[in-house]
Amino acid sequence: MAERLGPPGAMPALLESLPEDGLDRARRRYLHDHVLLNLHYFLANDNLLGLSRETEAVLGDYHRAGAGARLLVIRYPGPDACEAAQAAFLAHYLPEGAGGAVARIENGKWCAAMRRAEYLAVVLESDDRALAETLLREVAGRVAPNHTGGKP
């Protein structure tokens, strides 16, 4: 049966946005839909992040220096859609962090969000604030290393 499928296709390029250090490569997920996201990490019944056929997202689990984190990176069709998704996420999920986009959530873990061009990175939960902030900085360097305009 495997012969009929042909050679494996290329991995989605967005997977490269996930920093390597501490990444559990066996638990990486590629998706387009909030229902699939909710299977791996329940965020909300509503599609807060505006995931659709026009978006692509990757989800990764991290373990560094005894701390764990779950990172989501989404590529939107353009910066305007990304900005709208970030605003909706901050307003509905992370209102305490709207100023700095880093906040402690109900379970005592840290959540953070950052936008660069058409990319939105969200640390859905992290045991450590410093790990959340570090992951966002690392994603920023991977997805838009020369981006200087716009609000993060």
N, C-alpha and C positions, 0 to 999 in steps of 0.2 A: 504494500500500500504506500509506503513512504516514497518509493520510486515514482509513483504517479504525481506526487505533490511537486516534484522538481526541487531544485536547489533552494536553500533558505534565502529569503529576501534580506535586504539590508535593514539594520536596526534603525529606528527613527532617530534622526539627528538631534531631536530635543533631549534625548537621553544624555547627551554630552553636557547639558546644562547642570546636571547633578554633580556636585563636587565628589571626587573619588574618596577622599580621606574619611574613613569610618562608614562608608556606604555599604549596606547589605545588598550586594548585587542580585541575589536570588529573590529579593523582595521588591525590586523595581517594578512599577506599573506604568503602562502607557494607556491613556484613555482620552475620550472626547466628551463624555456625558456625565452629568452630576449623579445619575443613578448608579453608574459604575463607581464613581468616586465614593459614594455612600456605602458601597459594598466593602470597601477597603478602609474607609474612615468616614464615619457619619458626621457630616457637617451641618446639614439642615434639610428639611423636606423641600424647601424652595431652592431654586437654582441661583444661589447668591452670586456665584462667580461667572454666570453667563456662559457656561460650557455648552458647546454645540458642535455641529459638523465643521464649522469654520475655525474652531479652536483645537489645539492639541495640548495635552497635559501629561506630566510625568510626576510620579509619586515615589519617594524614596525614604527608607528607614536608615537612621544613622545611630552609631554608637561611638562615642569618643570620650576617653578619660572617665569612664564610669557613668556618663550621661547619655541619654537617648533623645532622639528627635525624629519628627516626621516632617518631611519637606515636600511641598507641592510647587511645581513650576508650570506656568501656563503661558502659551503663546497665542495671542489674539490676532485677528486679521489686521489690526492697526492700533496705534496708540490711543485713539479715542475710545475704542471698545475696552481697552485695558484700563484706562482711567475710570471709566464708568463701573467696571467690575470691582476695582479697588475701592471706590467710594461706597458701593453697595455692601461689600464685605465689611469694611470698617464701620459703617453705620449700623449694620444688623448683627454682626458677630463680635466685633471688637470695639464698641463705642468708647471704652475706657482708654484705648490706645490711639484714638484718632489723631491726637497731636503728634505723637512720636511713632505710632504704628507698632508699638511693642507693649504688651500688657499681660498680666497674670490672668488666667482664665479660671473658671469655676473649680476645676480639678486640681488647682494649685500649680499647674504647669504654665509655661510661657508660650505666648502666641505672638507672631510678628509678621508684618507684610511690607513689601518693597516693590516698587514699579520702576522698570527701565524700558523706555520705548514701548514696544508691544508685548513685553514680558512682565508677568506678575509672579513674584515668588512669595509663598506663604509658608511660614513654619507653623504648622497646625498645632503642634505641641512640642515642647522641649522641656527637659528636666532642669535646664540651666539657661538663664537669660543670655549669658555670654555665648553659649553655643548657638542659640537662635540668631543672635546678631552676626556671629561669624559666618554662619551658613548663608545669610542674606548677602553679606559682602562678597563671599566667594561666588555666589550665583551671579551677582552684578558683574563681576569680572569675566565670567564665562559667556554671558548672553549678550552683553553690550559693552565690551571693554573700552570703546572710544566714545561712549555716549556721555555727553556733559549737559545737555539741555533737559528741561522738564523737571518736575518735582518727583523725587524718588517715592 
